[in-house]
Amino acid sequence: MQFRTLGLALVALAMTACSDSSKTQNFTDTLRFATFHVDMAYDEAGGYDRLLNEVRATGSDASPRLQSIAAMIQQDYQGGRPDVLLLTGISVDVRDTDTASDAIIRNFQENYLSKAQEAGLAGLSYPHIYVAATNSGQRFDEDIDVSGDGLVFPPEDRNGYGHYHGQNSFVLLSQYPLDVDGVRTFRDFNWRDVNGASKPSLGGGNVLGDEAWDALSIMDTNFVDLSLLLPDGRRVSLLLTQFESPMPRDLSERPRQRNRDQLQFLTDYINEWDEGKYLRDDKGQPGGVAGNRPFVIMGRLQSDEDTAHFTVPYLDLDSYRWDSGNMRKLLSSYQIVSDGAINQDAPSSQGGMLYGQEVESGHTFAEIWTSMLGLRQDYVIPQRDLRIVERGVFWPAVGENGFEWFYDEQGQPEPALGHLGRLTWIDIDFGQSG
């Protein structure tokens, strides 16, 4: 009788445990992950205050450009209303405690994103937010002449390009909880310590000085590994970043070489068992991505695997060269593809393909472009065990829903809207994912 009573008690205990569906029931929903470069980082000394005034503005004083950005996120035509959204190209205020203020994103969400921007759209709010601290505009402990011009002034002579600390960063918005306490960041990892890194040329036969080479971090903003917590207890590592643009600012090769080595860092990080053991996060923890959970790379990587190598001139921006080799290495990682087909899961758009025909680019796959500069700059890349069921780039062709956020009445790109980037997204089915 005692054994039977104990058995019934154990069954009852098991049934009680199973009743907590938030922990034990398999999560089978499809979630949308998106990256959107919003150009909310003004390249000027007063850029943060300017942006803060814009996100605080309401009514007739509201910024048309920010209204347009919010509308693109709110739309449900193609890739809108993502469950997990990374905004890149956004300014933050980095405090003395080395944390970033949420003032910009909090006001943007309250005054723009949560309010329907057009008839037929609905407001959108995210309960979970992560604001990344950044190296952009960060001063060194001592004055260092990074640019090699004999002077020490922002924006060049900083750990990352910037007129002030916080000029360029990124923010994650999520409908699902985030393990902020367990986040890994890589602001401090030295550029010189990345596999294969070498001093960049400054032009005129000069190279970066020893003092700058010893001080510069590989990240001009940040690299963040943050866990997304699913309702059934599973975790997904979100690998978040915004890399240096290879666009030259002077005769120096610094931007292009830093971007190349950042891509090497990321490749090593996801290939932890092979190349990533030398990496150390800001707390001193060694190694790359966790091997017991899937990951999603989200961010503006600023490069493309296509061997065309040159961007499309746009407005006052000249064409420039990028280095496709390390991007091809990243996209060929065993962690991402299983059959060697690099672009088979790349998000694409009809608008990008038509734009490629218009500018007569030599790029092989204009449909995967995410920028008016004629390359794939923005990425959402899942680990290969995650099941993609849909993907795209929100780049409507003229006449399609949402085209008015990009083009004027004559069908020409509207520079006043300031959208060089395009929202890039994938849908992952967690009912079919490992």
N, C-alpha and C positions, 0 to 999 in steps of 0.2 A: 504493500500500500504506500509505503514511504517513497519507493522508486516511482510509482505511478504519479504521486503528487508532485514530485520533483520534475518529472517529465512534462506535466501539464504547465508547471510554472515556467519552464524553459520555453515551451511553445508560446505561452502568453507573452513572455518577454520578447521573443523574436517577432511576434506580430505587432507589438507596440513599437519596436524599432522600425519595422517596415512601414508603419503608418506615417513616418516623417518623410513625405514624398520629396521635400526639398533636398534631402540628402541621399536618398536611395533610389528614387525613380529615375530611370534613364532619361536624359535630356535629349530630345530628338528634334528640336526646332532648327530652323535655318536662320542664321544671323548674317547681317550685312556689315562688312568692314570697308571703310573708305578712308582715303587720304585726299586732302584738298589744300592746295597752296593758295592762301587767301591774300597775299601781298598786303598784310597789315603790319608792316615793319618799315616805317618811313626812314629813308637814308639821309637823316639830318640830325643835328644836335638836339633839337626840340621835338624829335619824332614821337617820343613816348607821350608827352603832354598833348600833342596834336591828336594822337590816336585816342587817348583817354577822353578828350573832349568830344570826339566823334561817337564813341560808344555810349557816352552818357546822353547824347542828344536825342530828343524825342519830337514827335509831331512834325511840324513843317521844317524844323531844324535838323531832322535826321539825315544821315548821309545816304544819298542814292546808291553809292557803291556798296556800302555795307548792307543796305536793303536788298540789293541784287544778290550778294553773297548768301544772305539768309534765305532768300527765295530758292536759290539753287539747292540748298540743303533740305528745305521743306518740301520741294516738289516730289511727286510720286510717279513721274513719267518714266524716269530711268535712273536708277541708282541713288535716288534721294532717300531721306529719312533713315540713314544708316543706324544700326544698333551701336556700332563702335566707330568713332570718327576722330581722325587725327587732323588737326589744323596746323599747317606749317606756315612759316613766314609771318609770325605774329610777335609783337613786342611784349615784353614783360618787365616788371620792376624787380631786380634781384637785390634782396636786402642784405644787410651786414651778416645775417645768420646764414647766408648762402642758400636761402630759399627764395622762391619766386612768388610774388603776389598774384592773386587771382582776380585783381580789380578789372583788368581788361576783359577777360572772358566772362566774368560774372555780369558786367554791364552789357556786353554784347548779347549774352543769352537773355537777359531780362528785357532789354529794349528793342532787340531785333529778332533773335531766333525764336523766342516764345510767342511772338506776335505774328499772325498771318500777314504776309507781305503783299498778297494779291488775293482777289476773289478766287475761290477754289483751292487755296492753300490753307494749311492749318499750322498753328504754332507748334514748336517742338522744344522740349526741355530734357536735359540730361542730368540725372541725380548724382552721377559719379564723375569727378573731374580730376585730372592730374596736370599740373602746370610745371613744365621742365625749367629748372635753372639752366643757365647757359654761359658759355665762354665768350659770347659775342660782346665786344666792347670791354671785356675784363682787363683791367690794368695788372701788370706784373708787380711783384713786391718792390722791384727796382726798375728804373727806366731802362728799356731795352729798345734799340733801334732795329726793328724787325725788317723794315723796308730797305735799309741800307743807304738811305739818303742823307745820313748824318744828323737827322732831327728825330725827336720823339714826340709824335702827336697822334691822336686818333684821326681817322678810324683804322689805319694800317698797323700801327705799333701797339697792338693789343693781342691777347691770346686768340681771339677771333675777331674778324672784321666788325667794327662798330664804333659809332660816335659816342655811345654810352653803354654801360653795362646792362644788357638785356635787350639790345636792339633787335636781335633775331633769335627766335626760339620756336617752340611748338607746344601745343596743348592737346590732351586727349579728353574726349567726351565719351561717356559710356552709359548705356542703360543697365549694365550689369556691374556688380561690385569689382573693385580693384584691390589687390594686395599691396597697398602703398607702403606698409611697414616692411615688406620684404623686397622692395624695389632695388635693383642694381643700377648704378649710374657709372659713366666712364668719362667724366670731365677732365680728370687729372692724368690719364694715361698718356705718356709722352709719345709724340710723333716719331722720334728717333728710334723707339723700341718696337715699332711695327715691322713685321717681316718684310725684308726687301727695301725698306725706306732708305733714302739718301737725301742729302742736302739739296734743296731746290736751287736752281739758277735764279739770280736777281737781274740778269741781263748785263751786257757789257763785259762778259767774262768773269763776273763775280758770282759767288754763291752765298747762301745764308750764313751769317756769322755764327761762331760757336756758342756765344751767349744766348742767342735767339733759338738755336737748334736744341740747346739743353732745356729751354724754358717752355717751348711751344707744346701744347697738347695736340694729339691727333684730331680731336674734335674741336671745330670752331664754334659749335653750339653744344651738343650733348649727345650721348647714346644711352638709351634707357631700356632696360629689360624689366617689364612690369607684368605681373600675372593677372589675367582676366579670370574671374571665378564664376564657373557655370553652376546652375542650380543643383546639379547632381554631384557636386564636389570635384569635378574635373577642373583642371587648370589649363590655360593656354598662355604661353609666353608671348607677350606683345613686344616686339623689338622695334623701338621708335627712334627716329632720328631725322635730322635735316643736315645734309652734307654741304661742304663748300662748293660754290659754283665754280666751274672751270673758266668762267668768263674772265679774261685778263683785265686788270685794272691799271697795269703799267707794263714795263718790259719783263717783269718777273714771271717765272714759271710756278711760283708758290701756289696759286689757286688750283691749277691743273694737277700738280703733283700731290697736293694735299688731298684732293678728291680721289685720285688714283689710290693713294695709300689708305684712305678711309674705306674704300671698297675692299681693299685687301684685309683690313681689320674685320669688317663684317663677314667676309668669306671665312676667315679663320675662326670667328666667333661661333658660327653655326656648324663648322666642321670640328667641333670641340675635341673629339677623340683623336684627331690627326694633328691639326695645326694650332688649336686654340688654347693649349695648356699654359702658354706663356703670359696670357692676358691676366690683368689684375683690375678689379673694380675699385671704386673710390673708398671702399671699406677694407681693401686689401684681400678680398676673396679671390682666389685664383680660378682660372678656367673660363670656358665659354658657356653656351646655352645649356640649360638642363636637358639631360638625355631622356628623362622619364615623362616628358609631355610634349605635345606639338607646339609649334610657334607660328606666328604671322609677322612678317616684316612689313612695317608701315612707315612711309616717309618719302621725303624728296631726296632722291639719291643723286640727282643732277647729271646723270650720265646715261648712256645708251649702248647696247651691244652692237649696234649697226656700224659697219666699217665706213659709212659715209663720212664720219668724223667731223663734219662741219654743220653748224646750226644755220637756220634760215634768218637773214636779216629782217628785223621787224622794228618799225618806227625809227627811233634813234639808236637802236642796238645793232652793232655790226655783227657779222658772222664770226664765230670763233670755233676753235677746235676742242674736241674732248678726246679722252683716251678710252677706247672701247674694250681694250683687252681685259682689264680687271672686272668690268661689268659682265663680260662674257663668262669669265671664270666663276663669278658669283652665281649667275643664272644657270650654270652647268653643274652646280654642286649636287652631289648625290642626295642631299637633304631636300632638294627642291624638285628635281626631275628624276624620273626613273627610266626614261627611254631616250634621253639626249635631245628631245625636241624643245628647244629653249622657249620659243614663243607660242607654244600651242595653247597655253592657258592665259596668255596676256590679254588684259582688257582692251577693248577696241571700240571704235565709233565710226559711223558714216561721215560725220563732220570732219574728223581728222583725215580720212581718206580723200575727201573732196578738197580739203585745204592743201594736202600734199600735191594733188594734181594741179592746183592753181599756182603754186609757187614753183612747180617743176623741180622738186627736190630729188636727189639721187637716193634717198632713203628707201630701203626695200619694203618696209612695212609702215607706211604713213598712217594706217588705220590705228596703230597702237600709240601714236603720239599723244602726249598729255599737255602740250604747250604750243603756243604760237611760234616758239623758236624752232619748231620742227624736230623734236626728239622726245623720247619717252623719259621724262624727268621724275615722274611721281609713280610710286609703286605700292601695291598691296600683294605680297608674295607669301602664300601659305606653305608650310612644311608639307611634304608630299603625302602624308597620311591623312590630311584634311581633304574632304570631298567638296570640290567646287561645283556648284550647280548653275551658276549664272555669273556674268562678269560684264564690265563695260566701262567706258569713259563718257561722262556726260558732256557731249559736244554735239548738240543738235544742229542739223543742217538748216539752211534758210527755209522757213516755212514750217518747221517742226515745232512742237511744243517747247517753249523755253528759249527759242532762238533770239527773242527780243532782249535777253540778258547779255547777248554777245554782239549783235549786229544792229546797224541802223536800218532805216526804212528802205534803203537802197541795197541792203544785203551786204554792206561792207562792215568789217570789224569796227567796233565802237571803242576807241582808245579811252574815252572818258570813264568807261566802266572798270578799266584797269585790270582785266582778268587775263593774265598771260597763261595761268594754269587752268587745268580742268579737273573736276572731281572724278576720282578713279576708285572703282569699287569691285568687290567680289562678294558673292553669297556662298556661305559654307553650310552644308547640311551636317549637323552634329549627330543626326540619327544614323548616318552612313560613314562617319569619320572615326578613325581609330583613336 
